[in-house]
Amino acid sequence: ALHEAGLKVGTLTDGNSDPTRMDGLREIVDFAVSSEEAGAAKPDRRMFELCEEKSGCKPAELVMVGDNAKKDVAGAKAAGWRAIWVRPPQNAIVNSYFDLGGGGGDGGELGADATVDHVAEIQGVLRKWATAPSSAAASMAKH
């Protein structure tokens, strides 16, 4: 549905997986950026710049969807992108001893342009932004 709407889908990960080679993802992912390829981990601006280059999009045209307030939301906002924070479930290991991702599980809604509880809600947020009046859309693009 996203491709039919003219949207590109990319991934930005500190991991080493390549979604363009994974069943179920390769069909929807247009580009992927890893921290290894960018030479830095999120929230370093180089990760976001490489996404801009690969997508052919300007920062104001990009949206980061992530579950880490520090790496995903703050990194995207510093790069001039919009951000959707996926709030971790209450029983998540975020910010616990077992969280190898460096925390960042709370506070995302403070900087994010939108907050959701499940990835299934993201398409609705994108649709809402796409149908917003032009002045509201321009205002959102500045955030």
Kinemage of the C-alpha trace (Angstrom):
@kinemage 1
@onewidth
@group {chain A} dominant
@subgroup {mainchain}
@vectorlist {calphas} color= white
{ca ala a 1} P 0.000 0.000 0.000
{ca leu a 2} L 2.865 2.390 0.710
{ca his a 3} L 4.467 1.888 -2.701
{ca glu a 4} L 1.110 2.418 -4.405
{ca ala a 5} L 0.926 5.766 -2.593
{ca gly a 6} L 4.301 6.732 -4.075
{ca leu a 7} L 6.269 6.240 -0.871
{ca lys a 8} L 9.710 4.680 -0.633
{ca val a 9} L 10.579 2.384 2.253
{ca gly a 10} L 14.064 2.184 3.690
{ca thr a 11} L 15.713 0.820 6.789
{ca leu a 12} L 18.287 2.396 9.055
{ca thr a 13} L 19.907 -0.001 11.510
{ca asp a 14} L 22.830 -0.258 13.878
{ca gly a 15} L 22.724 -4.001 13.229
{ca asn a 16} L 24.250 -5.966 10.405
{ca ser a 17} L 21.156 -7.448 8.786
{ca asp a 18} L 20.232 -6.608 5.208
{ca pro a 19} L 16.454 -6.472 4.818
{ca thr a 20} L 16.782 -6.258 1.037
{ca arg a 21} L 17.815 -9.929 1.167
{ca met a 22} L 15.125 -11.158 3.584
{ca asp a 23} L 11.929 -12.893 2.558
{ca gly a 24} L 8.957 -10.719 3.376
{ca leu a 25} L 11.036 -7.545 3.466
{ca arg a 26} L 12.867 -7.474 0.149
{ca glu a 27} L 9.532 -6.899 -1.600
{ca ile a 28} L 8.833 -3.692 0.345
{ca val a 29} L 12.269 -2.234 1.148
{ca asp a 30} L 13.709 0.114 -1.475
{ca phe a 31} L 16.997 0.794 0.306
{ca ala a 32} L 18.848 -0.075 3.497
{ca val a 33} L 21.545 1.679 5.511
{ca ser a 34} L 23.619 0.020 8.225
{ca ser a 35} L 25.933 1.628 10.736
{ca glu a 36} L 28.800 -0.347 9.206
{ca glu a 37} L 28.112 1.119 5.780
{ca ala a 38} L 27.703 4.665 7.132
{ca gly a 39} L 30.781 4.441 9.347
{ca ala a 40} L 28.797 5.512 12.409
{ca ala a 41} L 25.885 4.410 14.564
{ca lys a 42} L 22.609 6.244 15.196
{ca pro a 43} L 22.089 9.046 16.074
{ca asp a 44} L 25.154 10.165 14.097
{ca arg a 45} L 24.132 12.401 11.216
{ca arg a 46} L 26.084 10.259 8.695
{ca met a 47} L 23.486 7.479 9.023
{ca phe a 48} L 20.699 9.860 8.086
{ca glu a 49} L 22.671 11.530 5.279
{ca leu a 50} L 23.270 8.150 3.643
{ca cys a 51} L 19.516 7.471 3.729
{ca glu a 52} L 18.908 10.827 2.078
{ca glu a 53} L 21.427 9.992 -0.619
{ca lys a 54} L 20.058 6.502 -1.290
{ca ser a 55} L 16.428 7.617 -1.295
{ca gly a 56} L 16.964 10.759 -3.330
{ca cys a 57} L 14.834 12.623 -0.783
{ca lys a 58} L 15.338 15.847 1.151
{ca pro a 59} L 15.344 15.673 4.973
{ca ala a 60} L 11.880 17.269 5.206
{ca glu a 61} L 10.516 14.475 2.984
{ca leu a 62} L 11.731 11.660 5.252
{ca val a 63} L 10.118 10.035 8.269
{ca met a 64} L 11.944 7.893 10.822
{ca val a 65} L 9.923 5.204 12.548
{ca gly a 66} L 11.706 3.888 15.606
{ca asp a 67} L 11.411 2.616 19.137
{ca asn a 68} L 14.458 4.331 20.625
{ca ala a 69} L 13.894 7.921 21.710
{ca lys a 70} L 17.588 8.795 21.772
{ca lys a 71} L 18.849 7.077 18.628
{ca asp a 72} L 15.780 7.124 16.397
{ca val a 73} L 13.656 10.131 17.363
{ca ala a 74} L 16.397 12.546 18.450
{ca gly a 75} L 18.646 11.489 15.565
{ca ala a 76} L 15.903 12.014 13.010
{ca lys a 77} L 14.855 15.363 14.411
{ca ala a 78} L 18.479 16.598 14.449
{ca ala a 79} L 18.708 15.585 10.772
{ca gly a 80} L 15.584 17.562 9.877
{ca trp a 81} L 13.326 14.532 9.474
{ca arg a 82} L 9.919 13.881 10.979
{ca ala a 83} L 9.777 11.074 13.525
{ca ile a 84} L 7.197 8.531 14.616
{ca trp a 85} L 8.009 6.927 17.950
{ca val a 86} L 6.749 3.369 18.475
{ca arg a 87} L 6.255 3.199 22.224
{ca pro a 88} L 7.778 -0.038 23.590
{ca pro a 89} L 5.314 -2.419 25.264
{ca gln a 90} L 5.005 -2.225 29.037
{ca asn a 91} L 6.671 -5.635 29.430
{ca ala a 92} L 9.635 -4.738 27.193
{ca ile a 93} L 13.217 -5.055 28.342
{ca val a 94} L 13.917 -1.456 27.305
{ca asn a 95} L 16.044 0.344 29.898
{ca ser a 96} L 16.583 -2.906 31.789
{ca tyr a 97} L 19.844 -4.752 32.377
{ca phe a 98} L 19.082 -6.828 29.269
{ca asp a 99} L 18.615 -3.817 26.963
{ca leu a 100} L 21.626 -3.983 24.648
{ca gly a 101} L 20.311 -1.083 22.572
{ca gly a 102} L 21.265 1.582 25.085
{ca gly a 103} L 17.836 2.399 26.464
{ca gly a 104} L 15.863 5.246 25.050
{ca gly a 105} L 12.546 3.564 25.685
{ca asp a 106} L 10.825 6.495 27.311
{ca gly a 107} L 10.456 10.124 26.415
{ca gly a 108} L 10.064 9.569 22.682
{ca glu a 109} L 6.736 11.309 22.518
{ca leu a 110} L 8.378 14.527 23.726
{ca gly a 111} L 10.330 14.984 20.498
{ca ala a 112} L 8.394 12.849 18.042
{ca asp a 113} L 5.899 14.239 15.562
{ca ala a 114} L 3.639 11.278 16.348
{ca thr a 115} L 3.570 8.419 18.841
{ca val a 116} L 2.022 4.990 18.255
{ca asp a 117} L 1.715 1.842 20.328
{ca his a 118} L 2.012 -0.573 17.397
{ca val a 119} L 3.543 -0.437 13.926
{ca ala a 120} L 0.098 -1.154 12.473
{ca glu a 121} L -0.832 2.451 13.378
{ca ile a 122} L 1.917 4.027 11.254
{ca gln a 123} L 0.043 3.923 7.967
{ca gly a 124} L -2.788 5.923 9.571
{ca val a 125} L -0.340 8.594 10.737
{ca leu a 126} L 1.168 8.852 7.255
{ca arg a 127} L -2.295 9.117 5.687
{ca lys a 128} L -3.242 11.860 8.141
{ca trp a 129} L -0.098 13.817 7.292
{ca ala a 130} L -0.680 13.344 3.559
{ca thr a 131} L -4.213 14.749 3.778
{ca ala a 132} L -3.398 17.614 6.166
{ca pro a 133} L -4.119 21.130 4.868
{ca ser a 134} L -1.082 22.627 3.139
{ca ser a 135} L -0.296 25.060 5.977
{ca ala a 136} L -0.353 22.248 8.531
{ca ala a 137} L 1.736 20.032 6.256
{ca ala a 138} L 4.289 22.818 5.799
{ca ser a 139} L 4.392 23.295 9.557
{ca met a 140} L 4.959 19.556 10.078
{ca ala a 141} L 7.774 19.540 7.539
{ca lys a 142} L 9.601 22.186 9.572
{ca his a 143} L 9.623 20.004 12.693
